[in-house]
């Protein structure tokens, strides 16, 4: 207030609100020395499946280590190969009685260099020499001329702009363009050795190619919808209309339950972020290509901005790319990598992702465990009361609070005030669970739903939410009674502890309208037959609320 009255800007801004605060105030030397409590982790972990980890026993190891979502990368492999992997994953999840969500990551539009002449597989390029890029993709290249898969290259770039090849290992500067010939003359800025068909980035250029290729549509319809994946991660989303087109494609083919994750990978997507965020279900900060499109030093700013806006909107957000990359070949991460994971969680990420670390590295188990421990250290160092107030104040200052936000915020505030150990959410769509997770209550959020898809999606990405399938939500008292018993058996609550329940009489309409504070009680009055109602669907909830994220 003193700073505001004197028209001075705050000296430090929190991650979630416009209030002065200095980070780290709740971290002590005792916390640094204490053993890591890895139980009941709130942040979620996405693991990319690949040859290193796709057998059933290896997948069970990933599940035990902390995997919440399995990612299938459709930049590689065939439908047959991915289906075999998916079947093994579902067998492993059934063996472990766990809800593991499945994410299909599209290949997306891409620009690549072409093939080489004379059957060579690599070419040497010398600094300061001239290179011609041609949009004739049939041309077989050499050290002086290369094909490019982007037909409009000569029309899109300007003199002085840079072209990055092979993840930036080769930098070219545009000297001249010949639109009629479809050629661009460039200067080579560094010595490099490159292979065939390497990715190419055009920083700052609005490329004239469709967001969803024919392959993407085929992958989404004939694999994703057909085999009931839970999320589609759409690569290189550039505007809100991309999301609307994808949602229509899903709805037209019976995949309307699938949630959309928009990967922000270029400057155009960043500039249209607000509209994309409003249209999508979730966001992925895809730092690999984004770091090619904007200066690497700016990526952290973009990351923090995107995470903050997603937190305020209550949309789950994933931070990805090179998080523990050294663990592809080493059993231990670098300190910088652990700091990167931790900072992503401090920023407000709901989930963090592993790529080659699990898909191709022999230390996939260690990578997941390190990530789980790092996430948990951050979570253990937070003051959740202050975090809740920061989120609540930011939302109230920015916009009129919606009825659903008001209900969720009130439930979290009530849980904090009465020191409730558990928040139970009865939800058909998962929307109420998402709204509660938005306010970061710092205690267990148990979502009970009759829909297995909703259960996997809530458990997969919603911060702090563990979801389980029940037969019906009609008999609220019976369902909650059984849930209380299981929470005591799992050790997350004791008899006599307080709980907060969000429910209502609007089932079938996808809304809740009641908040109750009740006391957790035991078996008295609950028949064995009633106790089994919650488990009558085999393999979905028989494990109870055990939270075996990593023990």
N, C-alpha and C positions, 0 to 999 in steps of 0.2 A: 504493500500500500504506500509506503514512504517513497519507493521508487516511482510509482505511478503519479503521486502528487507532485513530485519534482520533475516529471517528464523525463525520467531516466529509464533506459531499457534495462530489463533484468540481466544480471550478470551471468546467469546460467539457466538454461531452459530444460525442463524435464523431458523425458521421451514421450510423454503422453499428454501433457497439458502446458498451458501458458502460465506457469507459476515458477518463481525462482526456487531452485533446489540444487543441491550439490550431491552428485552421485557418490555412492559407497558409504553412506552414513550408518548403515546397519550391518556392516562387515567388521568383524573383530578378529583379533589374533586367535581367539578360541575357536572361531568358526573355521579359520584356515587350518588349524591343527586337528579339528574333529574328523572322525571317519565320515565318508560320504554315505548318506542315506539315500540309496537309489530306489527305494520303494515308492510307489505312488507318483511316479513322474507325470508331470502335467504336459510338458512339451512332447510333440509327436515326432517320430523318426520315419523317414521314407527311405527304403532301400531299393536300389536298382538290381534286378535279377539278371544273372549272366552265368557263363560257364563255371565260374568259381564257386557258385553257391546254389545252383538250381536243382540239385538232387534233394529228395525228401528229407533225409537226415540233416543236410546242411540248412534247408529251409526251416526245419524245426529249431536248429541252433540259432538262426536269425530271430525267430519268434521269441525264443527264451531270452535272447540278448537285448531285445527291446524294439524290434520292428513293428510298426503299426500299419504301414502302407507298403505294398509291394509294387514297384514301378516296372512296367514293361516298356522298353525303349524301342519304338517302331522305326527308328532310324536304321536299325539293323534287324536282320532275321526275317523269317517267313511266318505266315499265319500258322502253319503246321508246327513250327518250332515253338512259337509263343504259346500255342494251345497246349502242347505237351508240358511246358513249364507251368502254365496256369493250372493244369490238372494236378501236377505234383504239389503246387502251392496249396491248393484247396484240400488235398489229402493231408498235408502237414498241419494246416489250420484245424482240420477235423481231429487229427490225432492229439493236438494240444488244446482242443476245445476253446479256440480263440477266434475273435472277430478280426480278420485281417482284410483290409480294403485293398482293391486292385485299381491301379492307375495306368491308363493307356496314354503314353506320351507320343504325340504325333511327330512325324519327321518335319513337316512344315515346308514352306517354300525355301529354297536355298539357291545360292549362286556358287558355281564350282568352276575351277579351271578344267581344261580338257586333257586329252591323252597325248602321248609323245610319239614321235616318229621313230622308225627303225627298231621298235620293240624295247626301247630303253625304259627303265622304271624310275629313274631319277635324273635330274638335270642340275648342273651347277650354274649359278647366276652371280655375276660380278657387280660390285658397287659402281655406280655412275655410268654403267652401260645402258643402252636403250632397249626397251621391251615393247613390242606391239601386242595389244590384246585385240582379238577379233571375235565378233559374235557369231561367226561361222563355226558351230560346235563340231562339225565334221573334220575340221582342220587338225592335223597331227602336228603338235608343237615341238619346239626346240628352245634353245637358250636365248633366242632373239624374238620369237613370236609364239604366243600361246592362245588357245581357244578359251572362250568364256561362255558359260551357259545362259547368260542374261542377254536376250536379244536387243534390249533398249539401252545397252551400256553406253554407247556413244552419245545418245540423247540425254542421258541422265547425269553424267559427270561433267565437271568443268575444269578448266586449266587451273592447276594449283592444288586440286583436291588429292587426297590420298586414297589408295586402294590397298587393303590389307589381305594377304594371302596366307593360308595355312596357320590360322590362329595368330596372325600378326608376325610370324617368323620372317615373312617377306613383306617389305613396305615399298610400294610404288607411288610415284608422284606423277599426276597427269600433266603432260606437256602440250598435247594437242588432241583434238577429236575430229574424226571424219565420219559424219553421220551417214553420208551416201554409201561409203564403203563398210560402215559398221565397225570401224576400227578406232582404237585409242592408243596414242603413243605415250609411253611412260618412261620415267627415269628410275632405275633400280637404286634404292637408297641404302642397301646393305648386302653383303655377301650372304648367300643362302643356298641350301640344297633342298629341293622340293620334289615330291612325288606327283603322280597323276591324280586328278580329280580332287584337288584340295579346296576347302571352303574359301570363299572370297567375301569380304565385307566392304561396304561403301559407306563410310561414316558420314552422317549428315544428309544422305541422299534418300529421297522418298522413292522407293523402287516401285515399278509398275508391274507387279506380279500378284496373282491371287494369294490370299492367306491360306486357303485350303486347296491343296493340289488334288488331282484325281486319286492319287495313292492314299492321301489322308482320308478322303471320303470313303474309299473302299475299306480302309483299316477301321474306321469308326463304325460303319454300318455292318460290314461282314465279319468283323471280329468283336469290336467293343460292345455293340448292342446285342449281337447274337450270343455272346458268351457272358453277358451281364457284368461288365466291369462297373466300378463304382464312380470313377472319375475319368474325364478326358482332359489331359493337359494339352492345350492348343498352343503350338509354337508360333512365335513371331506375330502375335496379335497386335494390330496397329490401330484399331478404332472400334467403337462400340458396335458398329454394324457387323463386324466379324463375329462377335459374340451372339448377336441376334440370328445371324445366318446359321451358326453352329447349333443354336438351340432349336431352330426350325428343322434342321437336318435330323437331330435327335428325335424330336416330337413326331416327325413324319414317318419315322421308322421304328416307333415303339420304344425309344430310349429316353423318354422324358424324365425318368427318375435319375438319370446319370447327371452328376454335378460337373460343372465346367470350371477348370482352372486355367486362367489366362497367364501365359508366360510373357513377361515384358522383357524384350530382348533388343529393342532398337529405339532410336530417338523418337520416331513417330509414335510408337506405343507409349513412351514416357510423356510426350506432350499431350496425348489424349487420355492420360491415366484416369482422370476423374470420371470421364464418361465410361471408360472400360470397367472401372471398379463398380460403378452403379449397376452395370449390366451383368456382371459375372457373379459366380458363386464364390470364387476364391482366386488368389493371385500367387504366382511364383516369381520371385526375383531371380531371374535367370542371368547370372552375372557373367557367364562366359561370353556370349555374343554381345551382351550389353557393354562389356568392357572393350569390345572392338568398335562399337558404334559411338561411344562417348569416351573421353579420356579416363583411364583407369583410376586416376585420383578423384574423379567425380562419381565413381560407382558407389562409394560408401555414402555419399550424400543422397543419391537417388534411392539407395536401399533404405536409409532412415526415413526419407520422405514417404516412400511407398508403404512401409510398414506402419508408420504412424496413421496415415489415412485409412488403411485397411482396418487397423484397430478401432478407429473411431466409427467406421462403417459397420463393424462387427463381422467382417468377412475374413475367414482364415487366410493366412499368408505364409508362404513357404520361402525360406532362403536356401539357395542351391548353388552348386558349382565350386569344386576344388576346396571343399570344407576341410577334409582330412586327406588331401591328395597324396601326401608322402606315404600314407599307409597302404597305398597300392603295392608298395614293395618293402615296407618296413613295419615291424610290429608295434612301433610307438610313433605318435604324431610329433610334429614340431610344436614348440610352445606357441608360436604365432597361430598355428591352426586351431589349437584349443581356444585361444583368445578370439579367433574369428567366430567359432561356434558360440562361445559365451556372449560375445557382443551382439550376435544375431538374436539370441534369446533376450538379452537385456533390452534390445531395441523394441521387442514385442513380437517376434516371430512365433507363430503357432507351431510350426514344424520346421525341421531342417532335413536336408537330403544328402544321401550318399550316392555316388554314381559309380565310377570305376573302382572305388574302394571296396564295394561289395560285389560288383558284377565280375571283375577280373582279378581281384587281389586275393592272395592266399590268406590274408589276415582280416577277412570280412567280419569274423566274430569279434576280434579285438576292436575293430573300427566302430562297430555298433555300441560296444560296451563303453568305449572312451566317450563317444558322443552322448550316451545316456548319462554317464557320470558328470560330464561337463554341464549338460542341461540341468541336472539336479542341483549342482552347486549354485548355479544362478538362482534357481527357484528357492533354494533354502536361504538365500541372502536377501530376499525381497521383504519389504513391509507391505503386505497386501491391503491393509486398511488405507494407507496412503495411495496405493496404486488404484484402488477402487474410487477414491475421491477424485483423483486426477482424471480418470476416464469420465466419471459422472459430470464433473465440472466442465470439461472440454466439450462434451456433447451438449450440455445445457447452454453453454455460451455460444455455440455455433448454430444450433437449429432447435426448432420445437421438438421436444421429446415425444416420441411416438408412444402409443399405448403399450406395445409389446416391450419397448425399452423400459418404460416406466415399471411394468410388472416385473421384469427381470432385475432391474436395479433395486427395486424394493425388496425383492427376495434376497438378493445378495446383502443388502444393508441389514436386513433382519437377521440373516445368518451370522453376520459379524457382531451385531448387537447382543444376540443371545448365545453366542459362541457355539453355534451348531456345528456338529462334526461332519454332517452330510447334507447336501441339497439333492432331494429326489425330484426329478422332472418326469412327468408322465406326458409323452408326446407322440403323436402319430407321424408328424413330418420332420421332427428334429429342430424346427425353427426356435422353439422356446429354449431348448438346450443351447443352441448357438447364441441366443441373446444373453443367457446367463453366463456362458463362457466369456462373452465380450467384456464383462465387468470384473473378470479375474478375481473370484471370491477367495482363492487360496485355501479351499477345502474341497473335499470330494464332491463331484457332480455325477450323480447316477441317473442316466436316462433310461427309462423303461418304455419300450415301444413294441407294437405288434408287427412291425415291418423289418425284416432282416436287412434290407438295403439301407434303411435309415440307421439301423444299429451299426452297420459297418462304417457308414459315412461319418456318423458322430464319433465313434471310437477312433476313426482314422485321422481326422484333422482338427477336431474341436479341442481347444486347450483345456485340459483338466477333466474332460468328459470320458466316462466309461459307460458304454451303452449295452443293453441286454434285451433280448427278445422275450416278450410275454405273449400269452394267447390272446388276451383282450385287456383293454383298459376300463371296461365297464364297471367292474367291481373294484373301485379304488382302494377301499379298506383292506380287502384280501391281498391285493397286489403289494401294497405298502407294508403290510404285516410280514409277508414273506420276505420282502426286500430287507426289512429291519433285521430279521433273523439271520439272513445271509451276511449282512454287513457286520454283525457281531461275530459270526463264525470266521469271517475273513480278518478280524482284528482291526477294522477301521473305525469301529465305534463300540461303546460299551452300553450295557443296559442302564437306562437313566439319562444317557446323553440326549441333547436336543438335536432335532432335525428340522429342516424346512422342506415343505412339500409344495410343489407347483402343479396344480391340476385344474379341472374345471368340468363344466357340463356341456362343453361345445365339441365333444369328440365327433369326428366326421367332418368338421369344418376347419380343422388345422389350427385351432387356437385354444389358449388356456385363459382362465379368468380368476383363479383363486390362489392365495398363498396361505398355507397353514403352518403353524409351529406345533410340533408334537414331540413326545418323548419316546425314544426307542425302547421297545419292550421285547420280551422273549417269547417263548413257545406257548405260553398259557393262552388257551382259547383258540389255538390254531391246530386243526386236525392234520394228521399225516397226509390225507388225501388233498386237503387244501394246499399244504406246503408244496406238493408236487405240481400244482397247476402251472407255476412259473417255468417249470422245466419240461413241459410236455412235448416240446419240439426237440428231438434228439440233436445233440451236438451244438446247440446254440447257447444254452445257459447252464449246462450241468456243472460247469466249473465254479459257479457262484462268483462272488465279487473278490476274486483272489488277487487281481492286479499283478500277474506274474510278468511284469515288464522286464525285470532283470533282477535276479536274486543271487 
